[in-house]
Amino acid sequence: MILLAIVLCPLTGALLLGAIGHRRGAAHLNILFSFLTFGISLLLVRQVFTTGPVTGGAEQLFSDGFSAIFVVLTGGVAATTSLFSLRYMAIEKTHGHLTPERTRLYLALYQVFVLTMLVVLVSNNLGLLWVSLEGATLATVLLVAWTRTPASVKAAWKYFILCGVGIALALFGTILLYFASEKTLGPGGTALLWTHLDSVKSSLEPTVIGLAFIFFIVGYGTKVGLVPLHSWLPDAHAEGPTPISAVLSGLLLNVALYAILRVKVLADASLHNALTSHLLMAFGLVSVLLASLSMWKRQDIKRLFAYSSIEHMGLATFAFGLGGPVGAFAGLLHMTAHSLIKSAIFFVVGHVVQTSGSQKIPDIRNIADRTPDLARALTVGGLAITGLPPFAIFASEFLILSAAVSRAPWTLPPLLLALLVTFGVIFRRIQEMTGGSDFPVPRPLHQPILTFFPIWIHFGLALFIGLFFPETVGLLYHQALLSVGLTHGQ
């Protein structure tokens, strides 16, 4: 029942907001449904880690420790983003950018987006997982084009075409996986159920599985933002509403990488070689390098942090490619920390753009004088996302580098170069935006407390994990990785 509840809650919210989302108070209803979903995700985590994996919906739904962590992370970030959206949309309304029809579209599609991501995470059927990721693509295409400007429509089409190509390749990988499993499990729906595949993974045809994994990593890797099909991500961030940038970077990229890792578990047992690890390391390392170098000349604040998302997802992908207990743990920690910090940074960026009237970095000046609260939040976000201690990304990057020393020392120079370039570029841009200019500075504008509540909640969690890392969280991570066998291979 709990698996059905976590799917039905956002589905009900989407239907209700699709009908009355244009009315006054609908944004509060969006918050209510988002926090209800988060509450259910907490109950799911508790059940999974106390009684074991949960199956429901005639075996079509399933959650183990690995998926449960992503479910609660998705529910939590979606809830705080809905809270951020309340203030963001109110300002957009005062600027005349919002109509009742656009409000209804945004709120309904937001719940649809949350629904599709959660279905991916609790899906036992890899065919249903593919359908859900395609649904997430369609929902976000409409959200990216939400403002209906020529630039936003162009970005939405680019997103749709590139991710459409990627999802088509992933479909071919799913077909190949079915072809390989049918010989062992027999024809029918059970041949794509992950629990059934996991039980016979060592008997799957290695040649077909290896080919299927290549299609999966290229297909779903498009949605992760891995090179070479990554160019949609900066455009989608730059032209879409900022709350959608937050959930794109904080949630959707994680969910797509989760799908790849599910298939990696099957492929490793079938292949008995390092093909999957080499592919993940190659895609991850190239993505880290290209993203860090691409930040150098970015003059759009949302594009800047979009390339930062590509870099961090590349790091997480690289970590899982390294493998072993340290690499897998570091990858999961990095995905968690990036989700919390990057979504909070986009919350800050959204308010910076609204108060400055531009998202072009040369046009954003005097933040420290005009809106000191936002300047402090932006500086803290820069410290956190570049991996400076004591935030959680410092811990995850330190573990990734430690694993690289023992398992692939030749990767250390390019990794360190990329991290150094990222640090320098982001802090130079933040200094430019918070610093002064020749224009007179108006009286400082202090933002309402609601503006900063979701921001500091995320930064606070990332700081707490980086400083203390509770033993309970460590045990949950370890149990989650053991449930899918990702800690093997030391």
C-alpha positions as CSV (number, residue, x, y, z in Angstrom):
1,M,0.0,0.0,0.0
2,I,2.8,2.4,0.7
3,L,4.2,2.1,-2.8
4,L,0.8,2.8,-4.2
5,A,0.4,5.8,-1.9
6,I,3.7,7.3,-3.0
7,V,2.5,7.2,-6.6
8,L,-1.1,8.2,-6.0
9,C,-0.3,11.3,-3.9
10,P,1.4,13.3,-6.7
11,L,-1.0,11.8,-9.3
12,T,-4.0,13.2,-7.3
13,G,-2.2,16.5,-6.9
14,A,-1.6,16.7,-10.7
15,L,-5.3,16.0,-11.5
16,L,-6.6,18.4,-8.9
17,L,-4.2,21.2,-9.8
18,G,-4.9,20.6,-13.5
19,A,-8.5,21.4,-12.7
20,I,-8.3,24.2,-10.2
21,G,-4.6,25.3,-10.5
22,H,-5.7,28.7,-11.8
23,R,-7.5,29.6,-8.6
24,R,-6.2,31.6,-5.6
25,G,-4.4,29.4,-3.1
26,A,-3.5,26.6,-5.6
27,A,0.2,27.1,-4.9
28,H,-0.5,26.3,-1.3
29,L,-2.2,23.1,-2.5
30,N,0.9,22.3,-4.5
31,I,3.0,22.6,-1.3
32,L,0.5,20.4,0.6
33,F,0.7,17.6,-1.9
34,S,4.5,17.9,-2.1
35,F,5.0,17.6,1.7
36,L,2.5,14.7,1.9
37,T,4.6,12.9,-0.7
38,F,7.7,13.6,1.3
39,G,6.0,12.3,4.4
40,I,5.1,9.0,2.6
41,S,8.7,8.7,1.4
42,L,9.9,8.9,5.0
43,L,7.5,6.1,5.9
44,L,8.8,4.0,3.0
45,V,12.4,4.5,4.0
46,R,11.6,3.4,7.5
47,Q,9.7,0.3,6.3
48,V,12.4,-0.7,3.8
49,F,15.3,-0.4,6.3
50,T,13.4,-2.2,9.1
51,T,11.6,-5.0,7.4
52,G,13.4,-5.3,4.0
53,P,12.5,-4.6,0.4
54,V,8.8,-3.8,-0.4
55,T,6.9,-5.1,-3.5
56,G,3.4,-4.2,-4.7
57,G,1.2,-3.6,-7.6
58,A,1.4,-7.2,-8.9
59,E,5.2,-7.0,-8.7
60,Q,5.3,-3.9,-10.9
61,L,6.4,-1.7,-8.0
62,F,9.4,-2.4,-5.8
63,S,11.7,-0.6,-3.4
64,D,14.9,-1.7,-1.7
65,G,17.4,0.3,0.3
66,F,19.0,1.8,-2.8
67,S,15.8,3.2,-4.3
68,A,14.5,4.3,-0.9
69,I,17.3,6.7,-0.4
70,F,16.6,8.4,-3.8
71,V,12.8,8.4,-3.0
72,V,13.3,10.3,0.2
73,L,15.8,12.7,-1.5
74,T,13.4,13.3,-4.3
75,G,10.4,13.8,-2.0
76,G,12.4,16.2,0.2
77,V,13.8,18.4,-2.5
78,A,10.5,18.5,-4.4
79,A,8.8,19.7,-1.1
80,T,11.3,22.5,-0.5
81,T,11.2,23.5,-4.2
82,S,7.4,23.8,-4.0
83,L,7.9,26.1,-1.0
84,F,10.5,28.2,-3.0
85,S,8.0,28.3,-5.9
86,L,5.4,30.1,-3.7
87,R,7.6,33.2,-3.3
88,Y,9.1,32.9,-6.8
89,M,5.7,32.7,-8.5
90,A,4.4,35.6,-6.4
91,I,7.2,37.9,-7.7
92,E,6.7,36.7,-11.2
93,K,3.0,37.7,-10.9
94,T,3.9,41.2,-9.7
95,H,6.2,41.5,-12.7
96,G,3.3,40.6,-15.0
97,H,4.8,37.4,-16.2
98,L,2.1,35.1,-14.9
99,T,-1.4,34.4,-16.1
100,P,-3.9,32.0,-14.4
101,E,-3.5,29.5,-17.3
102,R,0.3,29.5,-16.9
103,T,-0.1,29.0,-13.2
104,R,-2.3,26.0,-13.6
105,L,0.0,24.5,-16.2
106,Y,3.1,25.0,-14.0
107,L,1.5,23.5,-10.9
108,A,-0.1,20.5,-12.6
109,L,3.1,19.7,-14.5
110,Y,5.2,20.1,-11.4
111,Q,3.2,17.3,-9.7
112,V,3.4,15.2,-13.0
113,F,7.2,15.7,-12.9
114,V,7.4,14.5,-9.3
115,L,5.1,11.6,-10.1
116,T,7.3,10.4,-13.1
117,M,10.5,10.5,-11.1
118,L,9.0,8.6,-8.2
119,V,7.6,5.9,-10.5
120,V,11.1,5.5,-12.0
121,L,12.5,4.9,-8.5
122,V,9.8,2.5,-7.3
123,S,9.4,0.7,-10.6
124,N,10.3,-3.0,-10.7
125,N,9.6,-3.2,-14.4
126,L,12.4,-1.8,-16.5
127,G,9.9,-1.1,-19.3
128,L,7.8,1.0,-16.9
129,L,11.0,2.7,-15.8
130,W,11.6,3.7,-19.4
131,V,8.1,5.0,-19.9
132,S,8.4,7.1,-16.7
133,L,11.6,8.7,-17.8
134,E,10.0,9.5,-21.1
135,G,7.1,11.0,-19.2
136,A,9.5,13.2,-17.2
137,T,11.0,14.4,-20.5
138,L,7.6,15.4,-21.8
139,A,6.6,17.2,-18.6
140,T,9.8,19.2,-18.4
141,V,9.8,20.1,-22.1
142,L,6.5,22.0,-21.5
143,L,8.0,23.5,-18.3
144,V,11.1,24.7,-20.1
145,A,9.0,26.4,-22.7
146,W,6.7,27.8,-20.0
147,T,7.5,31.5,-20.7
148,R,6.7,31.0,-24.5
149,T,9.6,33.2,-25.6
150,P,11.5,32.3,-28.8
151,A,14.5,31.4,-26.7
152,S,12.6,29.1,-24.3
153,V,10.8,27.4,-27.2
154,K,14.1,26.8,-28.9
155,A,15.6,25.4,-25.7
156,A,12.6,23.1,-25.2
157,W,12.8,21.7,-28.7
158,K,16.6,21.1,-28.3
159,Y,15.8,19.3,-25.0
160,F,13.1,17.3,-26.6
161,I,15.1,16.2,-29.6
162,L,18.3,15.3,-27.8
163,C,16.6,13.6,-24.9
164,G,14.3,11.9,-27.5
165,V,17.3,10.5,-29.2
166,G,18.7,9.3,-25.9
167,I,15.5,7.8,-24.7
168,A,15.1,5.9,-28.0
169,L,18.6,4.4,-27.5
170,A,17.6,3.4,-24.0
171,L,14.5,1.8,-25.5
172,F,16.7,-0.3,-27.8
173,G,18.8,-1.3,-24.7
174,T,15.6,-2.3,-22.9
175,I,14.6,-4.5,-25.9
176,L,18.0,-6.1,-25.9
177,L,17.8,-6.8,-22.2
178,Y,14.4,-8.5,-22.7
179,F,15.9,-10.5,-25.5
180,A,18.7,-11.7,-23.2
181,S,16.4,-12.5,-20.3
182,E,13.7,-14.2,-22.2
183,K,15.9,-17.3,-22.7
184,T,16.2,-17.7,-19.0
185,L,13.0,-16.3,-17.6
186,G,10.7,-17.1,-20.5
187,P,8.5,-14.8,-22.5
188,G,6.1,-12.4,-20.7
189,G,6.2,-9.4,-18.4
190,T,8.5,-11.1,-15.8
191,A,11.4,-10.9,-18.2
192,L,11.8,-7.2,-17.4
193,L,11.1,-7.3,-13.7
194,W,14.3,-6.3,-11.9
195,T,13.8,-8.7,-9.0
196,H,13.5,-11.6,-11.4
197,L,16.5,-10.4,-13.5
198,D,18.6,-9.9,-10.4
199,S,18.0,-13.5,-9.4
200,V,19.3,-14.9,-12.7
201,K,21.8,-12.1,-13.6
202,S,24.8,-14.4,-13.8
203,S,22.9,-16.6,-16.4
204,L,22.1,-13.7,-18.8
205,E,23.8,-13.8,-22.3
206,P,26.9,-11.6,-21.8
207,T,27.3,-10.4,-25.4
208,V,23.7,-9.1,-25.5
209,I,23.9,-7.6,-22.0
210,G,27.1,-5.8,-22.8
211,L,25.6,-4.3,-26.0
212,A,22.4,-3.4,-24.0
213,F,24.5,-1.6,-21.4
214,I,26.2,0.6,-24.0
215,F,22.8,1.7,-25.3
216,F,21.6,2.3,-21.7
217,I,24.6,4.5,-20.7
218,V,24.4,6.6,-23.9
219,G,20.6,6.8,-23.7
220,Y,20.0,7.5,-20.1
221,G,23.3,9.3,-19.9
222,T,21.8,11.9,-22.1
223,K,19.4,12.7,-19.3
224,V,22.2,12.6,-16.8
225,G,23.9,15.3,-18.8
226,L,27.0,13.2,-19.7
227,V,29.1,14.2,-22.7
228,P,28.5,14.2,-25.7
229,L,24.6,14.6,-25.6
230,H,24.8,17.2,-22.8
231,S,24.1,20.5,-24.6
232,W,20.4,20.5,-23.8
233,L,21.1,21.0,-20.1
234,P,22.6,24.6,-20.1
235,D,19.8,25.8,-22.5
236,A,17.0,24.2,-20.5
237,H,18.4,25.8,-17.3
238,A,18.9,29.2,-18.9
239,E,15.4,29.5,-20.4
240,G,13.2,27.5,-18.0
241,P,11.7,28.8,-14.7
242,T,14.2,28.7,-11.9
243,P,12.3,26.1,-9.7
244,I,12.5,23.7,-12.6
245,S,16.2,24.3,-12.9
246,A,16.4,23.3,-9.2
247,V,14.6,20.0,-9.7
248,L,16.3,19.3,-13.0
249,S,19.8,19.5,-11.4
250,G,18.8,18.3,-8.0
251,L,16.5,15.4,-8.9
252,L,16.2,14.4,-12.6
253,L,19.9,13.9,-13.2
254,N,20.1,11.6,-10.1
255,V,17.1,9.6,-11.3
256,A,18.6,9.0,-14.7
257,L,21.9,7.9,-13.2
258,Y,20.0,5.6,-10.8
259,A,18.5,3.9,-13.9
260,I,22.0,3.3,-15.3
261,L,23.2,1.9,-12.1
262,R,20.3,-0.6,-11.9
263,V,21.4,-2.0,-15.2
264,K,25.1,-2.0,-14.3
265,V,24.3,-4.4,-11.5
266,L,22.9,-6.9,-14.0
267,A,25.7,-6.3,-16.5
268,D,28.5,-6.8,-14.0
269,A,27.2,-10.2,-13.0
270,S,26.7,-11.4,-16.6
271,L,29.9,-10.0,-18.1
272,H,32.5,-10.8,-15.4
273,N,34.7,-8.1,-16.7
274,A,35.3,-4.3,-16.3
275,L,33.4,-3.1,-19.3
276,T,30.7,-1.2,-17.3
277,S,33.4,0.4,-15.0
278,H,35.5,1.5,-17.9
279,L,32.5,3.1,-19.7
280,L,31.3,4.9,-16.6
281,M,34.8,6.2,-15.8
282,A,35.3,7.4,-19.4
283,F,32.0,9.2,-19.7
284,G,32.4,10.6,-16.2
285,L,35.9,11.9,-16.6
286,V,35.3,13.5,-20.0
287,S,32.1,15.1,-18.7
288,V,34.0,16.6,-15.7
289,L,36.8,18.0,-17.9
290,L,34.6,19.4,-20.6
291,A,32.1,21.0,-18.1
292,S,34.8,22.6,-16.0
293,L,36.5,24.1,-19.1
294,S,33.1,25.2,-20.5
295,M,32.5,27.3,-17.4
296,W,35.4,29.5,-18.2
297,K,33.6,32.0,-20.5
298,R,30.0,31.6,-19.3
299,Q,28.4,35.0,-18.8
300,D,24.9,33.6,-17.8
301,I,24.5,32.7,-14.1
302,K,22.1,29.9,-14.8
303,R,24.2,28.4,-17.6
304,L,27.3,28.6,-15.3
305,F,25.6,26.4,-12.6
306,A,24.2,24.2,-15.3
307,Y,27.7,23.3,-16.4
308,S,28.5,22.8,-12.7
309,S,25.7,20.2,-12.6
310,I,27.3,18.4,-15.6
311,E,30.6,18.4,-13.8
312,H,29.2,17.0,-10.6
313,M,27.2,14.3,-12.3
314,G,30.3,13.3,-14.2
315,L,32.1,13.0,-10.8
316,A,29.4,10.7,-9.4
317,T,29.4,8.6,-12.6
318,F,33.2,8.4,-12.4
319,A,33.0,7.3,-8.8
320,F,30.6,4.4,-9.5
321,G,33.0,3.4,-12.4
322,L,35.9,3.2,-9.9
323,G,33.8,0.8,-7.9
324,G,34.7,-0.8,-4.7
325,P,33.2,0.1,-1.3
326,V,34.9,3.6,-1.2
327,G,34.0,4.5,-4.8
328,A,30.4,3.4,-4.6
329,F,29.9,5.1,-1.2
330,A,31.5,8.3,-2.5
331,G,29.3,8.3,-5.6
332,L,26.1,7.9,-3.5
333,L,27.2,10.6,-1.1
334,H,28.1,12.9,-3.9
335,M,24.7,12.5,-5.6
336,T,23.0,13.3,-2.2
337,A,25.2,16.4,-1.5
338,H,24.9,17.7,-5.0
339,S,21.1,17.4,-5.0
340,L,20.9,19.4,-1.7
341,I,23.4,22.1,-2.6
342,K,22.7,22.7,-6.2
343,S,18.9,23.0,-5.7
344,A,19.6,25.5,-3.0
345,I,22.0,27.5,-5.3
346,F,19.2,27.7,-7.9
347,F,16.9,29.0,-5.2
348,V,19.4,31.8,-4.5
349,V,20.0,32.4,-8.3
350,G,16.2,32.7,-8.9
351,H,15.9,35.5,-6.3
352,V,19.2,37.1,-7.6
353,V,17.8,37.2,-11.1
354,Q,14.4,38.6,-10.0
355,T,16.0,41.4,-7.9
356,S,18.6,42.2,-10.6
357,G,16.3,42.0,-13.6
358,S,18.8,40.0,-15.5
359,Q,20.6,36.6,-15.5
360,K,23.6,38.0,-17.4
361,I,26.6,38.1,-15.0
362,P,27.9,41.5,-16.3
363,D,24.5,43.0,-15.4
364,I,24.4,41.6,-11.9
365,R,26.4,43.9,-9.6
366,N,26.3,45.2,-6.0
367,I,24.4,42.1,-4.6
368,A,26.3,42.6,-1.3
369,D,24.9,46.2,-1.0
370,R,21.5,45.7,-2.6
371,T,20.5,42.4,-1.1
372,P,23.1,41.4,1.5
373,D,21.1,38.3,2.5
374,L,21.3,36.9,-1.0
375,A,25.0,37.8,-1.3
376,R,25.7,35.7,1.9
377,A,23.6,32.8,0.5
378,L,25.4,32.9,-2.9
379,T,28.8,32.9,-1.2
380,V,27.9,30.0,1.0
381,G,26.6,28.1,-2.0
382,G,29.8,28.8,-3.9
383,L,31.8,27.5,-1.0
384,A,29.7,24.4,-0.8
385,I,29.4,23.5,-4.5
386,T,33.2,23.8,-5.1
387,G,34.0,21.2,-2.5
388,L,35.5,23.4,0.2
389,P,35.3,22.0,3.8
390,P,33.3,21.3,5.9
391,F,30.4,20.8,3.4
392,A,29.4,17.3,2.3
393,I,30.8,17.7,-1.2
394,F,34.3,18.1,0.2
395,A,33.9,14.7,1.9
396,S,32.6,13.0,-1.3
397,E,35.3,14.5,-3.5
398,F,38.0,13.5,-1.0
399,L,36.7,9.9,-1.1
400,I,36.5,9.9,-4.9
401,L,40.1,11.1,-5.1
402,S,41.2,8.6,-2.5
403,A,39.6,5.8,-4.5
404,A,41.2,7.1,-7.7
405,V,44.6,7.0,-6.0
406,S,44.3,3.2,-5.4
407,R,42.3,2.2,-8.5
408,A,43.1,4.6,-11.3
409,P,46.0,7.0,-10.3
410,W,46.4,8.2,-13.9
411,T,43.0,10.0,-13.5
412,L,44.2,12.3,-10.7
413,P,45.8,15.1,-12.7
414,P,42.8,15.7,-15.0
415,L,40.4,15.5,-12.0
416,L,42.5,17.9,-9.9
417,L,42.8,20.3,-12.9
418,A,39.0,20.2,-13.4
419,L,38.3,20.9,-9.7
420,L,40.8,23.8,-9.6
421,V,39.3,25.4,-12.7
422,T,35.8,25.1,-11.4
423,F,36.8,26.6,-8.0
424,G,38.5,29.6,-9.7
425,V,35.7,30.3,-12.2
426,I,32.8,30.1,-9.7
427,F,34.5,32.3,-7.1
428,R,35.5,34.8,-9.7
429,R,32.0,35.1,-11.0
430,I,30.5,35.3,-7.4
431,Q,33.0,38.1,-6.6
432,E,32.0,40.0,-9.7
433,M,28.3,39.8,-8.9
434,T,28.6,40.6,-5.2
435,G,31.1,43.4,-5.8
436,G,30.4,47.0,-6.5
437,S,30.1,49.1,-9.7
438,D,30.0,52.8,-10.6
439,F,26.2,52.9,-10.3
440,P,24.6,54.3,-7.1
441,V,23.4,51.7,-4.7
442,P,19.8,51.9,-3.4
443,R,18.8,51.2,0.2
444,P,19.5,47.5,1.1
445,L,16.6,45.2,0.4
446,H,16.1,42.4,3.0
447,Q,14.2,39.4,1.8
448,P,11.3,37.8,3.8
449,I,12.2,34.8,5.9
450,L,10.2,32.4,3.6
451,T,12.8,33.2,0.9
452,F,15.6,31.7,2.9
453,F,14.0,28.9,4.7
454,P,14.4,26.2,1.9
455,I,17.9,27.6,1.1
456,W,19.3,27.3,4.6
457,I,17.6,24.0,5.2
458,H,19.5,22.5,2.3
459,F,22.8,24.2,3.2
460,G,22.4,23.2,6.8
461,L,21.8,19.5,5.9
462,A,24.9,19.5,3.6
463,L,27.0,21.1,6.4
464,F,25.7,18.7,9.0
465,I,26.5,15.7,6.8
466,G,29.9,17.1,6.1
467,L,30.8,17.8,9.7
468,F,29.3,14.9,11.5
469,F,27.9,12.3,9.1
470,P,25.6,10.4,11.5
471,E,26.3,6.7,12.0
472,T,22.7,6.0,11.1
473,V,23.1,7.6,7.7
474,G,26.3,5.7,7.1
475,L,24.6,2.4,7.9
476,L,21.7,3.3,5.5
477,Y,24.1,4.0,2.7
478,H,26.0,0.8,3.3
479,Q,22.8,-1.2,3.4
480,A,21.6,0.5,0.3
481,L,24.7,-0.3,-1.7
482,L,24.8,-3.9,-0.4
483,S,21.2,-4.3,-1.6
484,V,22.3,-3.9,-5.2
485,G,25.9,-5.3,-4.9
486,L,27.6,-2.0,-5.7
487,T,30.2,-2.3,-2.9
488,H,31.8,-5.4,-4.3
489,G,35.0,-5.4,-6.2
490,Q,37.6,-4.1,-3.6
